[in-house]
Amino acid sequence: MKTTNLFPFTLNLGLSLATCPFVLGCLILQSLTQNAVEFGQISEEILRGIRLPVLKFTENSIEVDEMINY
């Protein structure tokens, strides 16, 4: 009576089943990283100094700042 060894078959099947989630995880991670970089660039564009209002300083406010710095 000949016995068959199922170990190579189960090993190949296991590797085949594990490959798909691994590749999908890598693709999702790449997509999330790209989205985070784009979000950072967009927020940086929104918060640029060019778009901030110009603050008007008076002589009194400059004197107060000088007293605080001492």
Jmol script that loads the backbone (N, CA, C; Angstrom):
load data "model"
ATOM      1  N   MET A   1       0.840  -1.164   0.000  1.00  0.00           N
ATOM      2  CA  MET A   1       0.000   0.000   0.000  1.00  0.00           C
ATOM      3  C   MET A   1       0.895   1.240   0.000  1.00  0.00           C
ATOM      4  N   LYS A   2       0.605   2.154  -0.898  1.00  0.00           N
ATOM      5  CA  LYS A   2       1.421   3.349  -1.039  1.00  0.00           C
ATOM      6  C   LYS A   2       0.736   4.517  -0.312  1.00  0.00           C
ATOM      7  N   THR A   3       1.501   5.189   0.529  1.00  0.00           N
ATOM      8  CA  THR A   3       0.959   6.356   1.228  1.00  0.00           C
ATOM      9  C   THR A   3       1.406   7.617   0.494  1.00  0.00           C
ATOM     10  N   THR A   4       0.508   8.552   0.405  1.00  0.00           N
ATOM     11  CA  THR A   4       0.843   9.814  -0.273  1.00  0.00           C
ATOM     12  C   THR A   4       1.204  10.865   0.762  1.00  0.00           C
ATOM     13  N   ASN A   5       2.158  11.680   0.412  1.00  0.00           N
ATOM     14  CA  ASN A   5       2.597  12.745   1.300  1.00  0.00           C
ATOM     15  C   ASN A   5       1.884  14.037   0.895  1.00  0.00           C
ATOM     16  N   LEU A   6       1.039  14.546   1.763  1.00  0.00           N
ATOM     17  CA  LEU A   6       0.279  15.761   1.472  1.00  0.00           C
ATOM     18  C   LEU A   6       1.001  17.026   1.926  1.00  0.00           C
ATOM     19  N   PHE A   7       2.173  16.897   2.522  1.00  0.00           N
ATOM     20  CA  PHE A   7       2.873  18.068   3.052  1.00  0.00           C
ATOM     21  C   PHE A   7       3.207  19.093   1.970  1.00  0.00           C
ATOM     22  N   PRO A   8       3.787  18.727   0.832  1.00  0.00           N
ATOM     23  CA  PRO A   8       4.078  19.750  -0.192  1.00  0.00           C
ATOM     24  C   PRO A   8       2.818  20.432  -0.717  1.00  0.00           C
ATOM     25  N   PHE A   9       1.739  19.670  -0.853  1.00  0.00           N
ATOM     26  CA  PHE A   9       0.486  20.259  -1.333  1.00  0.00           C
ATOM     27  C   PHE A   9      -0.065  21.271  -0.328  1.00  0.00           C
ATOM     28  N   THR A  10      -0.074  20.904   0.946  1.00  0.00           N
ATOM     29  CA  THR A  10      -0.606  21.818   1.958  1.00  0.00           C
ATOM     30  C   THR A  10       0.297  23.032   2.119  1.00  0.00           C
ATOM     31  N   LEU A  11       1.598  22.842   1.974  1.00  0.00           N
ATOM     32  CA  LEU A  11       2.522  23.966   2.057  1.00  0.00           C
ATOM     33  C   LEU A  11       2.288  24.938   0.907  1.00  0.00           C
ATOM     34  N   ASN A  12       2.156  24.418  -0.293  1.00  0.00           N
ATOM     35  CA  ASN A  12       1.890  25.274  -1.455  1.00  0.00           C
ATOM     36  C   ASN A  12       0.541  25.981  -1.326  1.00  0.00           C
ATOM     37  N   LEU A  13      -0.447  25.270  -0.850  1.00  0.00           N
ATOM     38  CA  LEU A  13      -1.769  25.862  -0.673  1.00  0.00           C
ATOM     39  C   LEU A  13      -1.723  26.971   0.381  1.00  0.00           C
ATOM     40  N   GLY A  14      -1.026  26.714   1.469  1.00  0.00           N
ATOM     41  CA  GLY A  14      -0.903  27.726   2.523  1.00  0.00           C
ATOM     42  C   GLY A  14      -0.189  28.975   2.040  1.00  0.00           C
ATOM     43  N   LEU A  15       0.902  28.790   1.303  1.00  0.00           N
ATOM     44  CA  LEU A  15       1.617  29.946   0.766  1.00  0.00           C
ATOM     45  C   LEU A  15       0.773  30.706  -0.248  1.00  0.00           C
ATOM     46  N   SER A  16       0.025  29.987  -1.043  1.00  0.00           N
ATOM     47  CA  SER A  16      -0.846  30.637  -2.027  1.00  0.00           C
ATOM     48  C   SER A  16      -1.928  31.458  -1.345  1.00  0.00           C
ATOM     49  N   LEU A  17      -2.495  30.927  -0.280  1.00  0.00           N
ATOM     50  CA  LEU A  17      -3.538  31.657   0.435  1.00  0.00           C
ATOM     51  C   LEU A  17      -2.984  32.849   1.212  1.00  0.00           C
ATOM     52  N   ALA A  18      -1.743  32.774   1.659  1.00  0.00           N
ATOM     53  CA  ALA A  18      -1.147  33.863   2.433  1.00  0.00           C
ATOM     54  C   ALA A  18      -0.600  34.978   1.548  1.00  0.00           C
ATOM     55  N   THR A  19      -0.358  34.708   0.287  1.00  0.00           N
ATOM     56  CA  THR A  19       0.233  35.703  -0.600  1.00  0.00           C
ATOM     57  C   THR A  19      -0.732  36.842  -0.901  1.00  0.00           C
ATOM     58  N   CYS A  20      -1.972  36.531  -1.167  1.00  0.00           N
ATOM     59  CA  CYS A  20      -2.958  37.543  -1.541  1.00  0.00           C
ATOM     60  C   CYS A  20      -3.153  38.594  -0.435  1.00  0.00           C
ATOM     61  N   PRO A  21      -3.387  38.224   0.817  1.00  0.00           N
ATOM     62  CA  PRO A  21      -3.523  39.252   1.858  1.00  0.00           C
ATOM     63  C   PRO A  21      -2.246  40.068   2.059  1.00  0.00           C
ATOM     64  N   PHE A  22      -1.097  39.442   1.889  1.00  0.00           N
ATOM     65  CA  PHE A  22       0.162  40.164   2.047  1.00  0.00           C
ATOM     66  C   PHE A  22       0.315  41.230   0.971  1.00  0.00           C
ATOM     67  N   VAL A  23       0.029  40.873  -0.277  1.00  0.00           N
ATOM     68  CA  VAL A  23       0.137  41.834  -1.383  1.00  0.00           C
ATOM     69  C   VAL A  23      -0.895  42.945  -1.213  1.00  0.00           C
ATOM     70  N   LEU A  24      -2.114  42.592  -0.839  1.00  0.00           N
ATOM     71  CA  LEU A  24      -3.138  43.607  -0.609  1.00  0.00           C
ATOM     72  C   LEU A  24      -2.749  44.541   0.535  1.00  0.00           C
ATOM     73  N   GLY A  25      -2.157  43.999   1.585  1.00  0.00           N
ATOM     74  CA  GLY A  25      -1.692  44.831   2.694  1.00  0.00           C
ATOM     75  C   GLY A  25      -0.620  45.811   2.259  1.00  0.00           C
ATOM     76  N   CYS A  26       0.298  45.360   1.420  1.00  0.00           N
ATOM     77  CA  CYS A  26       1.342  46.256   0.900  1.00  0.00           C
ATOM     78  C   CYS A  26       0.742  47.368   0.052  1.00  0.00           C
ATOM     79  N   LEU A  27      -0.238  47.035  -0.782  1.00  0.00           N
ATOM     80  CA  LEU A  27      -0.883  48.049  -1.622  1.00  0.00           C
ATOM     81  C   LEU A  27      -1.670  49.054  -0.787  1.00  0.00           C
ATOM     82  N   ILE A  28      -2.360  48.570   0.230  1.00  0.00           N
ATOM     83  CA  ILE A  28      -3.117  49.468   1.106  1.00  0.00           C
ATOM     84  C   ILE A  28      -2.172  50.378   1.877  1.00  0.00           C
ATOM     85  N   LEU A  29      -1.063  49.846   2.361  1.00  0.00           N
ATOM     86  CA  LEU A  29      -0.081  50.657   3.080  1.00  0.00           C
ATOM     87  C   LEU A  29       0.507  51.736   2.180  1.00  0.00           C
ATOM     88  N   GLN A  30       0.807  51.397   0.947  1.00  0.00           N
ATOM     89  CA  GLN A  30       1.330  52.373  -0.006  1.00  0.00           C
ATOM     90  C   GLN A  30       0.295  53.468  -0.273  1.00  0.00           C
ATOM     91  N   SER A  31      -0.952  53.091  -0.419  1.00  0.00           N
ATOM     92  CA  SER A  31      -2.018  54.059  -0.666  1.00  0.00           C
ATOM     93  C   SER A  31      -2.203  54.989   0.531  1.00  0.00           C
ATOM     94  N   LEU A  32      -2.185  54.439   1.734  1.00  0.00           N
ATOM     95  CA  LEU A  32      -2.319  55.261   2.933  1.00  0.00           C
ATOM     96  C   LEU A  32      -1.157  56.231   3.085  1.00  0.00           C
ATOM     97  N   THR A  33       0.043  55.775   2.773  1.00  0.00           N
ATOM     98  CA  THR A  33       1.211  56.646   2.848  1.00  0.00           C
ATOM     99  C   THR A  33       1.100  57.786   1.849  1.00  0.00           C
ATOM    100  N   GLN A  34       0.690  57.479   0.636  1.00  0.00           N
ATOM    101  CA  GLN A  34       0.539  58.504  -0.392  1.00  0.00           C
ATOM    102  C   GLN A  34      -0.547  59.510   0.013  1.00  0.00           C
ATOM    103  N   ASN A  35      -1.645  59.034   0.568  1.00  0.00           N
ATOM    104  CA  ASN A  35      -2.709  59.932   1.014  1.00  0.00           C
ATOM    105  C   ASN A  35      -2.252  60.815   2.167  1.00  0.00           C
ATOM    106  N   ALA A  36      -1.452  60.286   3.078  1.00  0.00           N
ATOM    107  CA  ALA A  36      -0.946  61.086   4.188  1.00  0.00           C
ATOM    108  C   ALA A  36      -0.015  62.186   3.690  1.00  0.00           C
ATOM    109  N   VAL A  37       0.823  61.877   2.715  1.00  0.00           N
ATOM    110  CA  VAL A  37       1.721  62.886   2.144  1.00  0.00           C
ATOM    111  C   VAL A  37       0.913  63.973   1.443  1.00  0.00           C
ATOM    112  N   GLU A  38      -0.088  63.581   0.670  1.00  0.00           N
ATOM    113  CA  GLU A  38      -0.930  64.564  -0.018  1.00  0.00           C
ATOM    114  C   GLU A  38      -1.689  65.431   0.982  1.00  0.00           C
ATOM    115  N   PHE A  39      -2.178  64.838   2.059  1.00  0.00           N
ATOM    116  CA  PHE A  39      -2.873  65.604   3.087  1.00  0.00           C
ATOM    117  C   PHE A  39      -1.928  66.612   3.728  1.00  0.00           C
ATOM    118  N   GLY A  40      -0.693  66.213   3.976  1.00  0.00           N
ATOM    119  CA  GLY A  40       0.292  67.134   4.535  1.00  0.00           C
ATOM    120  C   GLY A  40       0.588  68.289   3.600  1.00  0.00           C
ATOM    121  N   GLN A  41       0.697  68.012   2.319  1.00  0.00           N
ATOM    122  CA  GLN A  41       0.950  69.077   1.348  1.00  0.00           C
ATOM    123  C   GLN A  41      -0.240  70.022   1.250  1.00  0.00           C
ATOM    124  N   ILE A  42      -1.440  69.488   1.294  1.00  0.00           N
ATOM    125  CA  ILE A  42      -2.633  70.337   1.230  1.00  0.00           C
ATOM    126  C   ILE A  42      -2.727  71.220   2.472  1.00  0.00           C
ATOM    127  N   SER A  43      -2.488  70.649   3.647  1.00  0.00           N
ATOM    128  CA  SER A  43      -2.561  71.451   4.867  1.00  0.00           C
ATOM    129  C   SER A  43      -1.453  72.492   4.900  1.00  0.00           C
ATOM    130  N   GLU A  44      -0.294  72.168   4.364  1.00  0.00           N
ATOM    131  CA  GLU A  44       0.789  73.146   4.289  1.00  0.00           C
ATOM    132  C   GLU A  44       0.406  74.289   3.353  1.00  0.00           C
ATOM    133  N   GLU A  45      -0.253  73.975   2.268  1.00  0.00           N
ATOM    134  CA  GLU A  45      -0.690  75.004   1.318  1.00  0.00           C
ATOM    135  C   GLU A  45      -1.730  75.920   1.963  1.00  0.00           C
ATOM    136  N   ILE A  46      -2.613  75.344   2.749  1.00  0.00           N
ATOM    137  CA  ILE A  46      -3.643  76.146   3.413  1.00  0.00           C
ATOM    138  C   ILE A  46      -3.018  77.076   4.446  1.00  0.00           C
ATOM    139  N   LEU A  47      -2.020  76.594   5.159  1.00  0.00           N
ATOM    140  CA  LEU A  47      -1.441  77.358   6.267  1.00  0.00           C
ATOM    141  C   LEU A  47      -0.210  78.174   5.870  1.00  0.00           C
ATOM    142  N   ARG A  48      -0.010  78.404   4.587  1.00  0.00           N
ATOM    143  CA  ARG A  48       1.134  79.216   4.158  1.00  0.00           C
ATOM    144  C   ARG A  48       1.005  80.626   4.705  1.00  0.00           C
ATOM    145  N   GLY A  49       2.153  81.273   4.905  1.00  0.00           N
ATOM    146  CA  GLY A  49       2.159  82.629   5.444  1.00  0.00           C
ATOM    147  C   GLY A  49       1.584  83.662   4.507  1.00  0.00           C
ATOM    148  N   ILE A  50       1.534  83.387   3.222  1.00  0.00           N
ATOM    149  CA  ILE A  50       1.022  84.359   2.265  1.00  0.00           C
ATOM    150  C   ILE A  50      -0.465  84.614   2.510  1.00  0.00           C
ATOM    151  N   ARG A  51      -1.169  83.623   2.919  1.00  0.00           N
ATOM    152  CA  ARG A  51      -2.615  83.758   3.071  1.00  0.00           C
ATOM    153  C   ARG A  51      -3.028  84.237   4.463  1.00  0.00           C
ATOM    154  N   LEU A  52      -2.087  84.391   5.366  1.00  0.00           N
ATOM    155  CA  LEU A  52      -2.427  84.861   6.696  1.00  0.00           C
ATOM    156  C   LEU A  52      -2.618  86.370   6.670  1.00  0.00           C
ATOM    157  N   PRO A  53      -3.480  86.907   7.513  1.00  0.00           N
ATOM    158  CA  PRO A  53      -3.694  88.358   7.513  1.00  0.00           C
ATOM    159  C   PRO A  53      -2.476  89.088   8.069  1.00  0.00           C
ATOM    160  N   VAL A  54      -2.289  90.308   7.602  1.00  0.00           N
ATOM    161  CA  VAL A  54      -1.194  91.143   8.089  1.00  0.00           C
ATOM    162  C   VAL A  54      -1.629  91.750   9.413  1.00  0.00           C
ATOM    163  N   LEU A  55      -0.795  91.587  10.434  1.00  0.00           N
ATOM    164  CA  LEU A  55      -1.109  92.123  11.753  1.00  0.00           C
ATOM    165  C   LEU A  55      -0.565  93.535  11.867  1.00  0.00           C
ATOM    166  N   LYS A  56      -1.370  94.421  12.400  1.00  0.00           N
ATOM    167  CA  LYS A  56      -0.960  95.813  12.572  1.00  0.00           C
ATOM    168  C   LYS A  56      -0.483  95.992  14.009  1.00  0.00           C
ATOM    169  N   PHE A  57       0.786  96.352  14.165  1.00  0.00           N
ATOM    170  CA  PHE A  57       1.357  96.571  15.481  1.00  0.00           C
ATOM    171  C   PHE A  57       1.369  98.064  15.781  1.00  0.00           C
ATOM    172  N   THR A  58       1.073  98.379  17.009  1.00  0.00           N
ATOM    173  CA  THR A  58       1.171  99.767  17.456  1.00  0.00           C
ATOM    174  C   THR A  58       2.415  99.901  18.310  1.00  0.00           C
ATOM    175  N   GLU A  59       2.775 101.134  18.615  1.00  0.00           N
ATOM    176  CA  GLU A  59       3.955 101.370  19.460  1.00  0.00           C
ATOM    177  C   GLU A  59       3.749 100.762  20.845  1.00  0.00           C
ATOM    178  N   ASN A  60       2.536 100.818  21.357  1.00  0.00           N
ATOM    179  CA  ASN A  60       2.251 100.278  22.681  1.00  0.00           C
ATOM    180  C   ASN A  60       2.473  98.768  22.713  1.00  0.00           C
ATOM    181  N   SER A  61       2.066  98.049  21.687  1.00  0.00           N
ATOM    182  CA  SER A  61       2.240  96.600  21.680  1.00  0.00           C
ATOM    183  C   SER A  61       3.712  96.220  21.571  1.00  0.00           C
ATOM    184  N   ILE A  62       4.516  97.039  20.877  1.00  0.00           N
ATOM    185  CA  ILE A  62       5.952  96.769  20.781  1.00  0.00           C
ATOM    186  C   ILE A  62       6.606  96.963  22.140  1.00  0.00           C
ATOM    187  N   GLU A  63       6.186  97.985  22.895  1.00  0.00           N
ATOM    188  CA  GLU A  63       6.742  98.208  24.232  1.00  0.00           C
ATOM    189  C   GLU A  63       6.386  97.054  25.164  1.00  0.00           C
ATOM    190  N   VAL A  64       5.181  96.551  25.070  1.00  0.00           N
ATOM    191  CA  VAL A  64       4.764  95.422  25.911  1.00  0.00           C
ATOM    192  C   VAL A  64       5.605  94.193  25.578  1.00  0.00           C
ATOM    193  N   ASP A  65       5.860  93.939  24.295  1.00  0.00           N
ATOM    194  CA  ASP A  65       6.692  92.803  23.901  1.00  0.00           C
ATOM    195  C   ASP A  65       8.108  92.945  24.433  1.00  0.00           C
ATOM    196  N   GLU A  66       8.642  94.171  24.424  1.00  0.00           N
ATOM    197  CA  GLU A  66       9.998  94.381  24.939  1.00  0.00           C
ATOM    198  C   GLU A  66      10.052  94.128  26.434  1.00  0.00           C
ATOM    199  N   MET A  67       9.001  94.516  27.170  1.00  0.00           N
ATOM    200  CA  MET A  67       8.986  94.281  28.618  1.00  0.00           C
ATOM    201  C   MET A  67       8.869  92.788  28.918  1.00  0.00           C
ATOM    202  N   ILE A  68       8.146  92.048  28.106  1.00  0.00           N
ATOM    203  CA  ILE A  68       7.986  90.609  28.333  1.00  0.00           C
ATOM    204  C   ILE A  68       9.295  89.883  28.075  1.00  0.00           C
ATOM    205  N   ASN A  69      10.059  90.309  27.089  1.00  0.00           N
ATOM    206  CA  ASN A  69      11.305  89.631  26.738  1.00  0.00           C
ATOM    207  C   ASN A  69      12.401  89.824  27.773  1.00  0.00           C
ATOM    208  N   TYR A  70      12.294  90.814  28.669  1.00  0.00           N
ATOM    209  CA  TYR A  70      13.344  91.009  29.676  1.00  0.00           C
ATOM    210  C   TYR A  70      13.212  90.077  30.814  1.00  0.00           C
TER     211      TYR A  70
END
end "model"
wireframe off; spacefill off
backbone 0.3
color backbone group
